[in-house]
């Protein structure tokens, strides 16, 4: 991903799961009681000398006047919101009410301190309370609009519940209701009836009918301010993407906090159709296979080192020759194998040209797990050469990818032929390549350099280099195994026209030529898997660690797949060393799936950032050893099928990330300006009244 996309993903760190509403309400009641003890003074009204009774009265008044509006708002807001077509949950409603209560408590405490320091009357405190209640309405209105996407007049109904209940209690216990209903003097209404010792705190004497008129005016003013803020922040989204920022906010918060799928519906509105290739290589056990390898297995010739062009360095086995000689590479028995001799599938590599994003299980974020579960044998879903523009917009699109893989496998011809693995270096690019039947597996990396996703166009061009040597179906894997993190402007994205893209083209060309001339023979395969005890929060997904070991013409290769999103620098080399030392296998490569399930709430969660590197190395060594001991004769078949899916689309991811980051940066300034304007008008209203 780019730096801009990384900043967008990093916003998830501000999201947390709302606590269950009973716990939230219990805390709200406790907070109201404690605040009542600190704010109200029951001794003035009770005439009692028993401190316990005084404290109890203070606490009770705090629960009634502060906790009760919170409880009512938490319980009533959700039914009202749902009846009006919203989607506010009980947990969110309770948390929102509690936050508003905290806001009012803070305002009262600050106002009380200021009034004491400067000798202001109690009316000042209630002026501040009126502003707090109006601000509480504005906060709730903004939250309801963001979560439920109702119109402003409709959203005002559930948003006004907490402010309305608080105002109603204040209206009754201040004597205002009595004054309006029964008449009489203000003294009789405010002092002798409702604010006796057994009704309300004496500080309510400072409340007048003007406060309620001002509260209504301020709520109307703040509603207009909220509308202006939303219009200002939403306009760029409407112009560039034809969507609302509130839809994105609702989906983002809903998924990160509660796992809702609203974010997928937002992405579907942005998506564009794309035709993508899905490539498969399947390994099936051969029944009654002949033992041993060698000339009788069809081994013919071999080429070795210093093959290829553009200064590439090719390391092969079975002798030394120039790649241009065209010697070797032919198998003695490349006829299709009798289907009756095919046993169960032992492993399947599936590589859709799709990026497993954008985050968590949203879209194609959990693509690797879904693909692995769809295979008969042990599934290997490595990362393809595709970036965030090729994120699937919804999880349902994964089914189309899986069906395409099945169709490709249905057309596959299984053969008992393969070539020994070869490793090619060209510039910063390294490619490990091995041909299996009519297809080939090629794993690319730029390690030890830091790199992220390889652009879709770059991958397609590199695959074309393989076709020039007769390999029509190639699984070009982005090893995705070395990255320094999301800091800095350049995150290592391999784009068309970059030096790394040309290094990859050169390496692909030379790897194809080297594979065509490598020693060949009948393949053997061993696999093993450890789901591990690590969690996505620690950077390891549910597929854990998987290893496939191949043996062709006496040469072995280990393909290590870790279910994670890239790796910390240096870890790849450590894992390769431990595989070689433990198993004696010389050809090996480490891959990650780029599974974004590990990025649900943390944008940078590379393999090795949280897990113990020594423990991971021990696990990889153990699984590789087990896979090598599992070698069986296999037949191999592969193919490629194209499918139409809906993805984010060209430049849409960058545009979305840019708009979201701009909204965060400019939103704070715009909110401050709107708040300052609203407070200024509030002060003017208080002065005039």
Secondary structure as UniProt FT lines:
FT   HELIX           3..10
FT   HELIX           11..14
FT   HELIX           21..39
FT   HELIX           43..46
FT   HELIX           51..62
FT   HELIX           63..67
FT   HELIX           68..83
FT   TURN            84..85
FT   HELIX           90..118
FT   HELIX           122..148
FT   HELIX           152..159
FT   HELIX           161..173
FT   TURN            174..175
FT   HELIX           176..182
FT   HELIX           186..187
FT   HELIX           188..193
FT   TURN            194..195
FT   TURN            197..199
FT   HELIX           202..206
FT   HELIX           209..241
FT   HELIX           245..258
FT   HELIX           262..270
FT   STRAND          272..286
FT   TURN            287..288
FT   HELIX           295..297
FT   TURN            310..311
FT   STRAND          313..315
FT   HELIX           323..325
FT   HELIX           339..341
FT   STRAND          342..352
FT   TURN            360..361
FT   TURN            363..366
FT   HELIX           367..373
FT   STRAND          378..380
FT   HELIX           388..390
FT   STRAND          391..392
FT   TURN            395..396
FT   HELIX           397..410
FT   STRAND          418..419
FT   STRAND          422..426
FT   TURN            427..428
FT   STRAND          429..436
FT   TURN            437..438
FT   STRAND          439..445
FT   TURN            447..448
FT   HELIX           456..467
FT   TURN            468..470
FT   STRAND          473..478
FT   TURN            496..497
FT   HELIX           499..516
FT   STRAND          520..521
FT   STRAND          524..530
FT   HELIX           536..538
FT   TURN            542..543
FT   STRAND          545..552
FT   TURN            553..554
FT   STRAND          555..562
FT   STRAND          567..568
FT   TURN            569..570
FT   HELIX           571..583
FT   STRAND          587..592
FT   HELIX           596..599
FT   TURN            608..609
FT   HELIX           613..628
FT   TURN            629..630
FT   STRAND          632..647
FT   TURN            650..651
FT   HELIX           652..688
//
